[in-house]
Amino acid sequence: MPPRRFENWERFLAATPEYSIGLEVIDDTPGRRGNHIHFDHHSGVVREATMSAAMQAYIAVRQGRLMQRWLPHQCPLPVYVWNADQDVCLASFILEYHELLEQFHSDPLLRWIVQFNNKIDVCGGLYPVDLAELVRNHFTWVFEPFREQRMIGKTEGDEGLVRLTIRRVCDRLEDLLQGRAGISPITTVPEILYTSPHGFVIADEKGDPNSRLVLAAQGHTNLISLVCRRKNGRYTYSVIRGSPYDEDTFQVAGLIQAFQAAEDLPDARIWGGSNLAAGSDSELGSSLPWTRLRDIAEAIVGEASRKYVTAAPRERRSPFGILVVMHPAETAKLHGLLHECGAEVFTASTCVEASRALHPGNSLRAIFSTRWLPDGGFRDLVEMGKRCPEPTPLILFLPQVDGGWIDLLEAGAFDLVVEPYRREKIERVIAELAPYTRAPSATEP
C-alpha cells in the first residue's frame, strides 16, 4: 500500500517493479502498459461501458491466463491497493486465490457475487436490486468486513485496517466456496437530508455502504451521498448519477468541479471520478457541509434543467400520444404535466377500456399505467402494446419501490416512475421513449 495514490501511469511505472498489479490505485485510466496492469473503472472511462476492477481481474485470470503468464517471471506478484471496498477486496481474492478460482469457477454463488458486484459497482452502488436476494445469496455477509471498516472510517495511515479488511473478506469468500457462508441482514435506514425539485436527493448513509442499495431500491436515481462524518470535522461524499441518460441535467463533472473550487484546500485534489460516479478523497475528505453542497448543486442542476426544458423545440411538433390507464384520481396527477410536455392524452381506467383505445387512429406512442387495475394489471397492457401495429412501450407509475425493480422491468415495463411526479421526470421519460417509438408521419392528421 503506497503512502498516497499514484498521480498517473508514469508515477506508477517509475515506482513499481515489472509485473506489478494496481487495484484502483492510480488516478489514471485502467489497462496494461508493458508488464504492468491497472484494474480500475474510475478515471478517464465511460463508467457504464467499463467493467468493475474485480470483473477485469476475473477475465484476466480466467480468459487471459494472467497468472500463468506472469508468475514464472515474478513470484509473488506485487499488488498495490489504496482502499478496501467490495470491488478491491473481490479483485484481491481473484488474484490471490486464482488456483481456487480455477477449481470453483463454475460455483453459482461465486459467479453471482462477481456479476452482481460488477453491476452494483459500475453504477456507483445505486443499482436497483432485490435486497432479500442480496442477503440470501450471502453478498452482504461476504462484504461485512468492509461495512465495518466504513462504519469506523478510514483515515490517513490506515494501512493495517485496509490489509485486515481485505484479508477478512478473502477468508469469507473462501468460506463461501467451502459451504460455510453466513447471513448478514440489511438493517440500515439512510436519512434523506434534502429532496430537490430537480430530481436528486442528498442522503446520509450513516457510514453503511448498504444504504446506497436501500436508496436504489426506494427508486432514487441521482444522489449526493454523505458517506460519513470524520472525527476531524471533515466529510466523505459520493456523487452518483443512476442513469447515463440524465446527463443533460445531473452533470457529475460540473458538480465535482464546483465542489472542488469551493474547498478550503484548492491545490489538493479532493474531488474526482468518472462520468457516472465521483466523490471526495477517501482519506483527505471534504471541508464542505452538506448544506453547502446543496446550495452549489441546486444552482448547477437547476440551470441545467431549465436549459434542458427550453432546448426542446415546441413549435409545430406532432403531438406525442399517450394512453394513461389508471384510476381517475391517479390520472389527475399526470394529466396537467403531460399537457405541459406537449403530449396528447388518452385515458382509460380498465384493461377493457385500454384495449378499445389502442387502435391505429389514436397514434399512441406509449402507455402510462399503474401496477394493478380492476380487471387485470400492467402485464396485460404490456401484451396489448406488443400486439399493436407499432409496438407501444409501457411506463409503470408507482407510489414507491420496495426492491422489486428488476422483476417489474423483466415483466415488460420499459421504465418506472416513482412519486412524486414532476415535470422534469415526465419530460425525461418522453425523451427516452422517442428513439424507441414511431414518430407520426407529416401526412397524419
CORUR-V959879 format. One line per field, one symbol per residue. psi: psi as a letter, one per 30 degrees, with the letter a starting at -180 (. if undefined). A space follows every 10 residues. Layout:
BEGIN
psi = ???
END
This chain:
BEGIN
psi = jlflkkelee eeefflllhk kkjhfkiall akjbhkkjjl hekgljefgk lleeeeeeee eeefheeeee effjklkkkk lfahaeeeee eeeeeeheee eeegfgkeee eeeeeeeeee eeggfhkjlj eeeeeeggee eegeeeeeee eejklkghee eeeeeeeeee eeeeeefggg lakjljfkjk kjekjkfggl lkkjfhfjff eeeeeeffgk ekkjkjelkl fgfllklkjk jfkfggffei jeeeefeeee fflfiffkje klaafekaal kfeelkfklf eeeeeeeeee eeeeeeeeef fkkfkhlkkj kkjjjlkeee efffeeeeee ggkkkkllfl eeeeeefilf ffhkflkkll eklegbafee eeeeefflej kjlkkkkkfl kgfgeeeeef ffkelkkklk kleeeeeeee eeeefflkkk lffk.
END
